[in-house]
Amino acid sequence: MSKPVKNLITDQYRELFKDVGGAVVVDIRGIPANTTNAMRADLASKNIKVTIVKNSLAKRAWDGHALEPMGDYLDGACTVVYPTDENASAVVVARELVDWAKKEKKIQFRGAVLDGLKFGPEEITRLSEFPTKAEAQATVVTLLLSPAKNLVGATLAPARNIAGILKTVQEKLEAGETLAKAG
């Protein structure tokens, strides 16, 4: 391959992966074409893209990029699976690939990168169990709001008790009962 062609491909990789903060590298050799196409279509419907890369050019394109550590996993025929929008992440990608690996045993995990952290092939399942950014934010919001909810509940409890007593008094008076003096 000539130098201009290599430079062109490297530039395309830079553009393709410029906004990608995490991805998973897999080997999908030996998987039937129909299965590969079905997997690609399924992943594409979930905003996940599958790209086969030329290792040396990908490493060069990722130099100084968040995906740079992933270069360690590029060896032989490699496929990079990555999210294509901000609502998906490498965690979602790992979840989907773990599900696909259960169906198609020939998928081999090479590694992953999430926000500069490397995950080896044996850690992909653990990565798939991480909460996504949205799930983590929801948990934090729930934890932050819980004390306020408890405070509001405790503040309103006496008013609810008084309202309950007044309702009981009202019902007794409307029923024609007399009220006895307490205590």
N, C-alpha and C positions, 0 to 999 in steps of 0.2 A: 504494500500500500504506500502510495507516495505521501510525502510530507504535507502538501496542501490538503489532501484528502483527510489525513490524520487530524490536521488542525481544524478542518471543517467539522468533523465528527466530535472532536473535543469541545468546540464551541457549541455544538448542538446539545451535548451533555450538560454543559454549564447552564445553558438556557433552560433545559428540561428539568434540572434538579435545583435551580436557584432558590426556590421557596420551600424545598423539602427539608424538614428538620429531623426526620427519622425514616428508616426503611429496614426491610428484612431482605437478606440475600438467601436464595434457595437454589437448589439444583433440581431441575425438572426433567432431566434426560430420562428417556425410557418410558415416559408417559405417553399414551396414545394421543394423537392429534385431536380427536374429538373431545377427549377429557380436558386437554389443555385449553381448547377453545371454550368449553363450557366453564372452566375455572376462570378464564379471562373475562368472559361475559358476566359471570356472577360477581366477580370482584369489581368490574367496571360499574355495575349497577350500585355498588356501595362506595363509589368514589375512590377506588383503589386501582392503580395501574400496574401492569406487569411489563417490564422492559428487559430484554436480553442485552447485555453490554459487552463491549470489548474491554477487557480488564485493564490493560495498560492505559488506554485512553480515558477510561472512567477515573482511574486513580489520578491522572493528570488533571482532569476537569474538577475533581473534588479537592484539590490542593487548597488549603485555607478555608474550606467549606465545612459546614456542620457534619457532612457525610465523610469527611476525610478518614476517620478511624475505620470506616467500613472497608477501606481498601485492603485491610488485613484479611478479609474474608473472601476476596476475589482470587479464585484459583480454579482454573479449568472453566468449563461452561457454567456461567453464572447468570442468574436472573434476579433482577432487583424489583422488589414489590414495594410500592410506596403510596401514601395517600395523595390525592390530587386536590383536596380542599382542606380548609382549616378545621372543619368539623370531624375529620378523620385524623388518626394519628398512627404512629408505629404500633401502638397498643392494639388498635382496631385491626390493623394489618396482621399482626401476630395472631389475634383471635381467629380471624378468618382463615389464615393459613394452617393453624393447628386443626381447625375443623376439616379443612380440605385434606390434610395429612392423615386424618383418621379414615377418610374414604379412599385416598390414593396413597398407598404405602411407599411409592417410589419417590415422593417428595422428600428431599434431604435438606435440612436446615444448615446453613453455613454460619449465620450470625446476624446480628441486628445492631442498629445504632438508634438511640433515642436521646435527643438533646445532648449529643456528645458522649453519652455513656455507651460502652460496648457490651453486648450480650452475646455470649458464645452459643454454639448450636444447642447445647444442653439447657440453656437458659431461656429459650424462646417460649416454652410453655409457661414459665414463671412470668415473663414479660406479658404474655396474653392475659394473665390474671391481675395485672395492675389496673387501677381505675383510669379511665380516660380523663382528660382535662375537665370535661363537663361534669363527669361523675364526682371527681375530687372537689370541684367548686360547689356542687350541690351539697356534699357532705359538710364542707366548711360552713356554708350558709346555714344549714340545719343546726350545726353545733353553736354557731353564733346567736341564732335566734332562740334557741332552747331556753336559756336563762330569762330572756325577756318574756317569752310565753309563760314560763312558770311565775314570774313576777306579776304579770297581768292577771293570771288565774288566781293568785293569792290575794291580790288587791280587790278583785271582783267577788271573791267568795263571801265576805260579810254582807255585801249588798244583795247577793243572791239569797242568802239566808234570811235577811230581813224581808225581801220580796216574797219568799215562800211563806213566812209567818203571816204577813199581811194578806196574802191570798187565802190562807186557811181561815183567818179571822173573817174576811169578806164572805167566804163560802158559808161559814157558820151563821153569820148574821142574815144572809140571804135565805138560809134554810129556816130561819126563825128561832135558832138556838140562842140561848143567853151565854154570855161569856162569864166565866168565873174568874175571880181575882187570883192571880198567881202568887204563890209563896206565902 
